[in-house]
Amino acid sequence: MRAFYCDHFVLPLPEGHRFPMDKYARLRTRILQDQILQANDLIEPHAASWDDLCRVHTPDYAARVRDGLLSRDEQRRIGFPWSAQMVERSRRSVGGTIDAARAALEDGVSANLAGGTHHAFRDRGEGYCVFNDVAVAAVTLLETARVRQVAVIDLDVHQGNGTAAIFAGDPRVFTCSLHGAANYPFHKERSSLDVPLPDGVDDGQYLAHLGVALDAVFEVSPDLVFYLAGADPYEGDRLGRMQLTAAGLRQRDLLVFERCRAERVPVAVSMAGGYAPDVDAIARIHAGTIAEAARCARSWNAIRPAP
């Protein structure tokens, strides 16, 4: 299974900043240490082109990001101070999801070890999201006729408001979001399917809701699934307000990957959020997602018909 990483493109953050940038490097280290993937499975992604970014984002917004012309309020909304490194990292993160989507169409399963920047709208970023990687990847594949129908399964604890708004009224993209009803963003957009969940939801409740949601997702017969596997529903997350255990999150991942395999729908997974004070716990959860993805990839290859 191919996985794309950009953890060596680091954006400088002020001391004490709340975003756990180090989780990405720790994730790649764990994947190699635990032999989930081998070094030659890990690939540096291309930087998304400005033309690709403007398939989704307005030219004005993209240019202001590129040229460092974001206002102080826009930077505050994003949560990152502007820097050339921020621009490069954001382009690489989007490129990773485009590359992962293309790899999934060839191999069945792939991963971006970053991405999931689902709070970015067409004309603005917010919530640690500059560009919307899944939206750009989806539109890129749709407009180049690689796929005709896409589904987004967003299991970050926060609603994918940017993704929902971008694809509102677009029948080519089915957006499904399971998220905290009372959590950020406090103004929700309308996804194709929203499943708002109460604070304190546990493994069993969450998985039951997910099973029903997956039935709805696959009714649209997608050619490709983008799976946002947030680590923030974890009981130890400081922003999540849910009570899923690490084992429950692993079961969540298994449920998604097994359903994609059963339906023979390629799936590209990205990491999305995770804000536990214990950064190693975030890396372990994300590594569990990649382990389930790799397991699915092996079984996918085992049942692939001979050429």
N, C-alpha and C positions, 0 to 999 in steps of 0.2 A: 504493500500500500504506500502510495506517495503522500508525503505531508510537507507542507510549505511553511518555512519559518522566517521571521524577520526580527528576532529578538536582539540582533546585533545592531539594528537601527534604533537607537534609543533617543527619545526626546528629553532634553534637560528639564527637570522639574525643581521647583524650590524645595528646600529642606522641609520635611514634615508634610509634604503633599500627600493627599489621601489615596491617590491612584497607585496600585501595587505593580509598578512597571516591571519589577524584578520577577514577577511570576512567570513570564514567558521564557526567560533563560532557564529558570529552575525547571519548568516543564520539559524543555528539550533535554536537559541533563538527566532528568528522571526517566524519560522515554528511552534514552540510550542505556542508562545504568540498569534498568529493569528489562532490557532487551525486548521492549515492546516493538520497536522498529530498529533497523540497522542504519548506520550512518549514511549509506548510499540511498536510503529511502527518503532522506531529508534534503530538501531542495530550497535554495534561496529563490523567492518569487521575483518576477519582473515588477517594475514600478508601473502602476496603471498610467496609461497615457492621459493627457488632458482631454483628448477627443473622447476617450472612453468615459472619463469622469463626467463630461458634459452630455453624455447620453441621458444622465439622470439629473445632475446638478446644473443650476443656471450658470451660464458663462460668466455673469457678473460675480457670483459667489466664488466660483472656482478661481477666477483671476485675482480676487482679493485675498484668498488663501495663498495663492502662489506668490503674490507680490508683497505680502506682509501688510496689507491694508485693512485687516479686520479691526473694528473698533474695540475699545476696552470692554464694552458691554458684550460684544460678540465673543471675545476671548473668555470673558467670565462665564457666559452661557455654555461654551464648550468645556471649560474647566482646565484648559491648558494655555499657558502663555505662548504666543506665536514665536516660532523659530524655524529656520530652514530645516532643522532636524525633524521638527513636527511635521512639516510638509512631506519630507522624504519618507518618514515612517508611515504616514497616512496613505501615501501612494503605494507603498510596498504592501501594506495590509490589504488594500483593495486588490492589488495584483495577486496576492496570495489566494484570495477567494475566487478570482477569475481562473487562475491556474488550477485550483482545486476542483472547480466545476468542470473544466475541460478534462481533467484527469478522471473524475468520477464517471463521465460519459464513456471513457475508454475502459476503465478498470472496475467500475461498480461502486467503489467507495474511495474517498480521499479526504484530506483534512487540511485546513489552514490552522496553524498553531497560534493564530491571533484572530483578528476579525470579529464579526458580530456587532458592528458599530451601527446599531439599529435605531439610534436616536437622531441620526442626521437626516434632515429634510432636504428638499431640493435646493432651497435658498439659504440654509443655515445649518450650523452644527449645534449640538448640545449634548450634555450628559457624557462627556469624554469621547464624543464621536464627531469627527471632522467630516468624513465622507461616509456614505452608506455602502459598505462593501458588497453586501448581498444584493442590494438593488442594482448597483452597477453591473455586477456579474450576471444577474438575471436578465437585465435588458440587453447586455452585450450578446449573450447567447441567443436570446429571442430575435434580436435584429440581424444576427448573422445566420439565422435559420438553423441553428444547432438543435433547438428545442421549440416546441409549440406551446407547451403548458408547463408551468413551474409551480411548485408549492414551497412555502416557507413555514417550517415548524420552529417556532420561536419559544424556547423553554428557559430563557432568561427570566429572572423574577420580576423584571420591569417590562412593561408593555413596549413592544417595538413600534413606538408611535410614528417615527419617521418612515419606517417601511410601510406601515398601514396607510399613511397619508400619500406617499409616493404612488402606491398602487391602487388607491381608491378608484373604483370604477373601471379598472383594467381586468378584463376577464381572463387574461393570459396568466395571471399570478394570483394564486390563492394564499392568503396570509392567515396563519393560525398562531395565536398568542395565548399561552397560559401564564398568568401573571398575578401579582398581588393586587387585589382590588383597591386597597387603601395606600398603595406604595407609589413611588415616583414612576412615571410622570403623573401629576395630579389632575391634569386635563388629558384624558385618553382620546385617541383617535379611534376610528372604527375599522377593525380588521375584517377580513372575510369571516373569520370565526374568532371571537374573543371568549376566553374562559377566565373570568375574574375570580380569584380565590381569596378566602379570608386569611387574615394573619393567623399563624399557628397551624396551618394545614400540615398533616403528617404524611408519611410515605404512602400508606394505604389509600388515603383520600386522594392524594395527588395522582397516583398511578391509575386509579379508577377513572378520574376525569380525563387523563391522558388517553386511555384506551378508547373512550367514546370519541374524543377529538380526532384521533387517528382514523377512525372509520370515516369521518366527514372529509378529512384531507384526501384520502385515496378514492373517494367517490368522484373526484374531478379528473382522475387518471393522469397524474402528472408524468412528464417525461424526465423530470429531475427534481429532487428535494434538496433544499438548503436547510440544514439543521443547526440551529443556534443552541449550543449546549452550555448554557450559563451555569457556573458553579455557585451562584448566589442564592438559590433556594436552600442551600445548606444551613443546618441549624446553628452553625457557628459563624455565619456571615453577619457582619455588623450592619448591613443595609437590607438584608433579605426578609426578615420577619416571618419566615416559614420555619418548619421543623423537620425538614428532610434530612435523613442521615446520609453518610457517605455511601452506605450500602443501598439506600433507596435511590440515590442519584445514579448509581451504577445500574440498578434495575431499570430506571428510566431510560438510560442510554441503550440498554439491551433491547427494550421494548421498541424503541424507534428503529434501531438498525435491523432487528429481526423482521419488523413489518416491511421495511423497505426491501429487504432481501426476498421476503415472501411474495411481494408484489412485483419484483424484478424492476424496481425503480432506483436508478443510481442516486447516491446521496453524497453531498459535500458538507462536511461538518466544520463549524468554526466555534471558537471558544467563548465569545461573549463575556459576560461579567463574572466577578468573583472578588469579594472584598473582606474575606475573613482576616482578622488580625494576624493569624498564623498563615503567612504566605506559603509555607510548605504544604499546608492543608489544601490551599487552592490548587497548587501544582499537582498534588495527589489526586484530587477530584478530576482535574482536566486530563491527567494521565490515564485515569480509569476510563474516561470517555474514549481516548485514543486506543486503549487496549480493546474495548468493545468494538470499535470501528475496525481494528486490524483483524479481530476474530471474525467479524462479518465479511471482511474482504477475503479471508482464506476460504470461508464456506462458499462465498460467491464464486470464487475461482474453481472450487471443487465441482460445482454443478453447471459451470459454463460449458456449453456444447462444443465439441471438438470442431476445428475449422475444416 
